[in-house]
Every structure is written in C-alpha cells, then in structure tokens.
C-alpha cells in the first residue's frame, strides 16, 4: 500500500516539469495533461459479508467527490494516467472516502476518452460512529469523458469534459455510479 501511495506521489511531483513538454515537431500538442474535476453520485454496498472487510450491512450514501490526476498520451489514441480522489458523504451512511488509481484509456472523436481504472480505496462510515475504523480494498471501474467538441460543438477541441463512470469495491461488493465535470490544463 505504501508503495502505491509513494509511486502516485512521485508521479504527481513530475507534473510541473512534464506539463511543459512538447512533441518532437515543436507543436503545442502536449503529451502530459493534468486535470481536476468534481463529481456527484451514490455509493451502495451490498449486505453480504466479504473477505474484503466491508461491513456486512447494506450501507449507502450520496457523495460529492473531487478528483485530480494526470494523463500521458502514449501513442495514437492510447492514454495512461494516475488519479486520486477524495469524497464526502452528503447524506446516508458514508462519512468520507479517498482513493488512488491508475487509468488506461482510448481517445474517441475529437477530444473524448473511454477509460478503465484500478486502484485502492479507503471508506469511513458515518453509521458506525465518530471514531470508527476505515474499511479499504481494491477498486476498479470504467467510464467515459465526453468533450463538447464531440457533442455537436463547433470547437475543434475543449478543455472541459463531462464524465460518467461506475466503480466497484472488492469482489463486486458495491456499485458507485458518478457523474460530473473534469477540466484539463
């Protein structure tokens, strides 16, 4: 776990220098694209006891999440990246969540992205009291980021994307659909 966090922190420390990088042709096309975003949605845990350590009660809650990450344009439409997120429960049984994940995606259209991700998530449940322990496990999911340029806009590209994604935790012990906006810079 510490290795994953250390690797994510090391990669994030390279963002300022790498964001200035240009391709060999000298154009302004960047291979490194940092981004931030805000998402909202729900997280529903099932009521089965699992080996992942998730409580055997069907907890759920509405969430607001902030994400930050960096994408690297490998070659052609292939994109890899890292992302971190922190979520706050606004209603229901969940107090907060935080996560770190790696992403792999394929660019579609002018500026949209279809992606999959895998990482690790920590969850604290409000329903278990103020000093309850954190539950944690592997998280994975998929989603799409839609650019206004691909949704009928006149622009050739856009720094804003509408993101829709669904994640799960452990051995499909939860479902977490989220939607929001991300902006690359």
GUFI-493662 format. One record per residue: x, y, z of N, C-alpha, C, CB in turn; residue in one letter. Coordinates in steps of 0.02 Angstrom, whole numbers, padded with zeros to 5 digits, always signed. Glycine has a CB too. Example, Ala and Ser with C-alpha at 12.3 -4.5 7.8 and 13.67 -1.06 7.14 Angstrom:
// GUFI-493662
+00660-00284+00390+00615-00225+00390+00660-00165+00390+00565-00224+00452A+00642-00112+00354+00684-00053+00357+00645+00002+00394+00704-00030+00286S
// end
This chain:
// GUFI-493662
+00041-00059+00000+00000+00000+00000+00043+00062+00000-00047+00000+00060X+00094+00063+00043+00138+00121+00046+00174+00131-00020+00189+00113+00103X+00190+00076-00055+00224+00081-00119+00178+00115-00170+00245+00012-00144X+00112+00098-00169+00065+00128-00216+00060+00203-00203-00004+00095-00209X+00053+00223-00140+00049+00294-00124+00113+00331-00141+00033+00303-00050X+00171+00300-00127+00235+00331-00144+00241+00340-00219+00293+00288-00117X+00222+00290-00258+00226+00294-00331+00181+00349-00357+00208+00227-00363X+00119+00353-00330+00073+00406-00351+00100+00475-00334+00004+00396-00319X+00130+00483-00275+00158+00547-00255+00218+00565-00298+00179+00545-00181X+00260+00516-00315+00318+00529-00358+00296+00550-00427+00362+00467-00362X+00245+00516-00454+00220+00535-00520+00190+00605-00520+00167+00484-00544X+00154+00622-00467+00124+00688-00462+00177+00743-00457+00077+00691-00402X+00235+00728-00426+00287+00778-00419+00319+00795-00487+00341+00754-00371X+00311+00752-00536+00339+00765-00602+00293+00807-00647+00354+00700-00637X+00232+00820-00625+00183+00855-00666+00207+00924-00689+00118+00862-00629X+00233+00967-00645+00251+01034-00669+00301+01035-00726+00279+01074-00612X+00354+00994-00722+00404+00993-00775+00377+00959-00837+00467+00958-00751X+00341+00905-00828+00316+00868-00886+00261+00905-00923+00291+00800-00864X+00223+00946-00888+00168+00982-00921+00194+01031-00973+00127+01019-00869X+00256+01051-00967+00286+01097-01015+00313+01061-01077+00341+01137-00982X+00314+00995-01075+00343+00957-01130+00304+00965-01194+00347+00883-01112X+00339+00965-01250+00308+00968-01316+00333+00910-01357+00323+01035-01352X+00296+00893-01410+00319+00837-01451+00377+00858-01496+00261+00809-01493X+00406+00810-01532+00465+00823-01572+00454+00873-01627+00490+00759-01602X+00393+00880-01652+00378+00926-01706+00377+00998-01683+00312+00908-01739X+00379+01010-01618+00379+01079-01592+00310+01110-01591+00424+01121-01634X+00257+01072-01598+00190+01099-01595+00170+01105-01522+00140+01056-01634X+00111+01133-01509+00088+01142-01441+00051+01081-01415+00043+01203-01437X+00049+01026-01453+00016+00966-01429+00055+00938-01370+00011+00913-01487X+00020+00929-01314+00054+00905-01253+00042+00831-01244+00029+00944-01192X+00093+00797-01222+00087+00725-01207+00063+00716-01135+00154+00689-01217X+00076+00765-01092+00056+00762-01022-00003+00810-01012+00115+00781-00974X-00059+00784-00984-00118+00825-00973-00143+00819-00901-00174+00806-01023X-00125+00865-00857-00154+00864-00789-00227+00886-00792-00113+00911-00742X-00267+00862-00744-00337+00881-00742-00363+00880-00670-00378+00833-00787X-00419+00914-00660-00456+00914-00596-00530+00907-00613-00442+00978-00554X-00569+00885-00565-00640+00878-00578-00682+00873-00514-00653+00818-00620X-00747+00881-00524-00796+00874-00470-00851+00828-00495-00826+00944-00449X-00867+00776-00454-00917+00727-00472-00968+00719-00416-00884+00659-00488X-01026+00694-00432-01077+00679-00382-01109+00612-00400-01130+00734-00378X-01134+00577-00349-01167+00514-00361-01184+00478-00297-01124+00470-00404X-01191+00412-00301-01208+00371-00243-01160+00313-00238-01281+00346-00248X-01153+00286-00177-01114+00225-00167-01157+00178-00125-01045+00241-00131X-01174+00120-00154-01215+00070-00121-01174+00008-00109-01277+00053-00163X-01168-00013-00046-01134-00075-00028-01186-00130-00019-01092-00066+00037X-01169-00191-00039-01216-00246-00030-01214-00271+00042-01202-00303-00079X-01258-00316+00060-01263-00338+00129-01229-00404+00142-01336-00344+00148X-01191-00431+00094-01155-00493+00105-01089-00481+00141-01142-00529+00038X-01069-00527+00183-01004-00523+00216-00952-00543+00165-01000-00568+00279X-00900-00502+00157-00849-00517+00108-00780-00520+00140-00849-00465+00053X-00735-00551+00105-00666-00556+00129-00631-00489+00128-00627-00607+00087X-00659-00441+00093-00627-00375+00086-00632-00335+00150-00659-00336+00029X-00670-00357+00200-00675-00321+00262-00730-00268+00262-00611-00289+00277X-00772-00267+00211-00827-00219+00209-00880-00243+00258-00856-00212+00136X-00908-00198+00298-00958-00219+00348-01017-00256+00315-00984-00158+00386X-01044-00307+00348-01099-00346+00320-01167-00313+00327-01100-00414+00351X-01172-00251+00311-01235-00214+00313-01240-00174+00249-01238-00167+00376X-01298-00167+00221-01307-00131+00158-01303-00056+00165-01372-00150+00127X-01243-00029+00178-01235+00043+00185-01239+00077+00116-01168+00060+00218X-01261+00140+00116-01264+00179+00055-01261+00253+00072-01327+00162+00014X-01245+00293+00022-01243+00364+00034-01232+00403-00030-01190+00381+00083X-01255+00466-00030-01241+00512-00085-01174+00545-00072-01298+00565-00093X-01135+00554-00126-01067+00577-00120-01054+00638-00166-01018+00521-00137X-01007+00680-00144-00977+00732-00186-00902+00717-00185-00993+00806-00161X-00871+00715-00244-00800+00695-00249-00759+00746-00288-00794+00626-00281X-00700+00759-00264-00651+00797-00301-00597+00750-00326-00620+00853-00257X-00578+00756-00389-00526+00714-00418-00471+00757-00448-00555+00667-00472X-00410+00731-00449-00353+00763-00481-00309+00708-00509-00313+00810-00431X-00283+00720-00568-00241+00669-00599-00201+00696-00657-00282+00611-00622X-00167+00651-00690-00128+00668-00748-00133+00611-00798-00053+00683-00729X-00144+00629-00861-00145+00581-00917-00082+00590-00957-00208+00590-00961X-00057+00534-00985+00000+00535-01030-00022+00505-01096+00061+00497-00999X-00017+00544-01149-00035+00520-01216+00023+00478-01243-00050+00580-01264X+00014+00412-01242+00067+00365-01259+00082+00367-01334+00049+00294-01237X+00035+00344-01374+00043+00343-01446-00026+00336-01477+00089+00284-01469X-00038+00374-01529-00104+00371-01561-00158+00387-01511-00116+00302-01593X-00209+00345-01507-00265+00359-01461-00254+00333-01390-00328+00331-01489X-00199+00298-01375-00188+00266-01310-00166+00317-01257-00137+00211-01315X-00199+00315-01199-00185+00360-01144-00177+00319-01080-00241+00414-01136X-00126+00334-01039-00119+00305-00972-00115+00362-00923-00055+00258-00968X-00132+00348-00860-00130+00402-00811-00138+00377-00740-00183+00452-00826X-00134+00424-00693-00146+00412-00622-00196+00464-00598-00079+00415-00581X-00234+00443-00546-00286+00488-00521-00295+00476-00446-00353+00478-00558X-00309+00529-00410-00326+00525-00340-00392+00560-00328-00270+00555-00296X-00428+00538-00278-00493+00569-00265-00509+00568-00191-00547+00534-00304X-00549+00617-00170-00575+00621-00102-00649+00637-00107-00537+00675-00060X-00690+00598-00070-00762+00605-00073-00789+00619-00003-00795+00542-00102X-00842+00659+00000-00877+00674+00062-00949+00652+00055-00872+00749+00081X-00973+00614+00104-01043+00594+00104-01087+00654+00121-01056+00537+00153X-01138+00666+00082-01183+00722+00096-01249+00699+00126-01196+00762+00032X-01265+00634+00118-01322+00603+00152-01312+00528+00153-01389+00622+00118X-01340+00495+00202-01333+00423+00206-01282+00401+00257-01315+00395+00139X-01254+00341+00246-01212+00308+00296-01137+00320+00289-01224+00235+00292X-01115+00352+00235-01043+00360+00221-01020+00430+00242-01028+00348+00146X-00965+00432+00280-00937+00496+00301-00890+00523+00247-00900+00490+00368X-00839+00483+00228-00792+00504+00176-00759+00443+00145-00738+00552+00204X-00728+00454+00087-00690+00404+00051-00630+00438+00019-00734+00367-00003X-00575+00402+00011-00521+00428-00030-00489+00370-00067-00468+00466+00013X-00457+00385-00125-00432+00331-00168-00374+00355-00211-00487+00304-00212X-00337+00307-00236-00284+00318-00286-00292+00263-00338-00212+00317-00253X-00286+00280-00402-00297+00231-00456-00254+00246-00516-00371+00230-00476X-00240+00194-00554-00209+00201-00620-00264+00197-00672-00155+00146-00631X-00254+00230-00729-00304+00231-00782-00273+00213-00848-00338+00300-00787X-00312+00180-00891-00293+00167-00960-00354+00185-01002-00272+00092-00972X-00342+00223-01056-00398+00245-01097-00382+00248-01170-00422+00311-01074X-00434+00259-01209-00429+00267-01281-00467+00331-01299-00457+00205-01320X-00433+00376-01335-00466+00437-01358-00517+00419-01412-00415+00488-01384X-00573+00452-01411-00626+00441-01459-00649+00508-01485-00685+00400-01428X-00662+00512-01549-00684+00575-01578-00630+00627-01576-00746+00601-01542X-00649+00691-01570-00601+00746-01569-00563+00749-01503-00636+00812-01582X-00598+00740-01446-00566+00753-01382-00596+00712-01325-00571+00825-01366X-00637+00661-01338-00668+00621-01285-00623+00563-01266-00737+00595-01308X-00639+00528-01211-00598+00475-01185-00642+00420-01155-00548+00502-01133X-00627+00357-01173-00658+00299-01142-00603+00267-01100-00687+00247-01196X-00616+00254-01035-00562+00231-00991-00585+00176-00943-00535+00289-00951X-00535+00140-00918-00543+00092-00864-00493+00111-00810-00534+00019-00888X-00508+00094-00748-00461+00111-00695-00461+00058-00640-00477+00180-00665X-00405+00053-00605-00399+00007-00548-00355+00040-00496-00369-00062-00570X-00372+00030-00432-00334+00062-00379-00354+00036-00311-00344+00137-00382X-00349+00080-00261-00363+00061-00193-00405+00116-00161-00298+00049-00153X-00454+00097-00118-00500+00146-00088-00506+00133-00013-00569+00142-00122X-00512+00188+00025-00525+00186+00096-00593+00219+00108-00468+00222+00137X-00633+00189+00152-00701+00214+00165-00711+00219+00240-00755+00168+00133X-00742+00273+00262-00762+00281+00332-00837+00291+00333-00724+00342+00366X-00870+00250+00374-00944+00252+00378-00967+00293+00437-00972+00181+00383X-01007+00344+00424-01038+00386+00475-01082+00343+00520-01080+00442+00442X-01114+00292+00492-01161+00250+00528-01127+00210+00584-01196+00203+00481X-01061+00203+00582-01025+00164+00633-00999+00207+00690-00968+00126+00601X-01012+00271+00689-00991+00314+00744-00932+00358+00725-00974+00274+00804X-00918+00409+00767-00867+00459+00750-00795+00432+00749-00871+00515+00798X-00780+00381+00788-00711+00356+00791-00705+00287+00761-00686+00355+00863X-00747+00271+00712-00745+00204+00682-00684+00196+00637-00810+00192+00642X-00666+00133+00626-00608+00118+00584-00624+00129+00511-00585+00046+00596X-00573+00134+00470-00581+00140+00397-00582+00071+00367-00524+00183+00366X-00626+00061+00319-00628-00001+00280-00594+00013+00214-00701-00027+00270X-00560-00037+00185-00521-00024+00125-00519-00086+00082-00451-00002+00142X-00504-00074+00017-00499-00129-00030-00485-00105-00100-00561-00171-00028X-00477-00153-00144-00465-00138-00215-00528-00108-00246-00443-00201-00253X-00517-00060-00289-00573-00030-00326-00557-00031-00400-00587+00043-00302X-00608-00040-00441-00599-00039-00513-00664-00017-00546-00577-00108-00539X-00658+00008-00606-00716+00032-00640-00700+00056-00711-00748+00088-00601X-00749+00087-00741-00742+00111-00810-00786+00173-00818-00762+00057-00862X-00770+00212-00870-00809+00271-00882-00793+00303-00949-00799+00321-00827X-00825+00359-00960-00814+00397-01022-00813+00471-01004-00870+00382-01074X-00769+00508-01038-00766+00581-01033-00784+00609-01101-00695+00606-01009X-00840+00645-01104-00865+00671-01167-00847+00745-01174-00941+00661-01173X-00816+00762-01230-00797+00831-01245-00855+00867-01280-00733+00833-01288X-00866+00931-01265-00916+00969-01303-00902+00970-01378-00920+01040-01276X-00838+00965-01397-00820+00964-01467-00848+00902-01502-00743+00966-01476X-00858+00848-01465-00886+00787-01493-00962+00782-01485-00853+00727-01461X-00991+00829-01448-01063+00828-01438-01098+00882-01478-01079+00837-01364X-01072+00898-01536-01104+00946-01580-01079+01017-01574-01175+00946-01568X-01028+01028-01533-01000+01095-01526-00957+01113-01587-00958+01100-01463X-00946+01177-01598-00909+01199-01657-00833+01200-01645-00932+01268-01677X-00812+01194-01583-00741+01196-01567-00706+01133-01591-00730+01205-01492X-00642+01140-01609-00601+01082-01630-00581+01040-01570-00539+01106-01667X-00574+01071-01511-00558+01035-01450-00583+01075-01391-00481+01021-01444X-00584+01043-01332-00608+01077-01273-00569+01052-01212-00684+01065-01263X-00558+01095-01164-00525+01076-01102-00575+01049-01051-00487+01135-01073X-00639+01055-01064-00692+01032-01018-00721+00967-01045-00747+01086-01010X-00733+00919-00999-00764+00856-01018-00818+00838-00967-00712+00799-01024X-00873+00809-00991-00924+00781-00949-00904+00708-00935-00995+00785-00982X-00896+00690-00871-00875+00622-00854-00934+00583-00823-00815+00623-00804X-00942+00521-00846-00989+00473-00818-00949+00409-00805-01051+00460-00866X-00953+00382-00745-00914+00323-00728-00952+00279-00678-00846+00342-00700X-00932+00216-00673-00958+00171-00622-00899+00131-00594-01013+00122-00652X-00894+00128-00528-00841+00093-00494-00872+00040-00448-00796+00142-00454X-00830-00007-00427-00850-00056-00378-00791-00066-00331-00871-00123-00411X-00805-00097-00275-00753-00108-00225-00752-00182-00206-00764-00064-00162X-00692-00210-00198-00686-00280-00179-00710-00326-00235-00726-00294-00116X-00744-00379-00216-00770-00428-00264-00842-00410-00282-00766-00500-00235X-00850-00353-00315-00915-00326-00333-00960-00319-00271-00949-00370-00386X-00932-00292-00217-00969-00283-00155-01005-00216-00152-00923-00290-00096X-00996-00175-00203-01030-00110-00204-01036-00087-00276-00991-00057-00162X-01079-00037-00286-01085-00003-00351-01085+00072-00336-01151-00025-00390X-01048+00108-00377-01038+00180-00366-01041+00218-00431-00970+00193-00331X-01102+00233-00456-01108+00275-00515-01097+00348-00498-01177+00265-00549X-01058+00383-00539-01042+00454-00527-01045+00491-00593-00972+00462-00493X-01060+00556-00590-01060+00599-00650-01036+00668-00628-01131+00602-00683X-01003+00703-00674-00979+00770-00659-00939+00799-00716-00937+00768-00597X-00897+00847-00699-00858+00885-00748-00785+00881-00730-00882+00959-00753X-00741+00870-00780-00669+00874-00770-00642+00926-00819-00635+00804-00781X-00589+00959-00797-00556+01009-00839-00482+00995-00841-00569+01081-00812X-00455+00990-00902-00383+00980-00909-00349+01048-00918-00367+00933-00970X-00287+01052-00897-00250+01115-00904-00179+01103-00922-00253+01156-00840X
// end
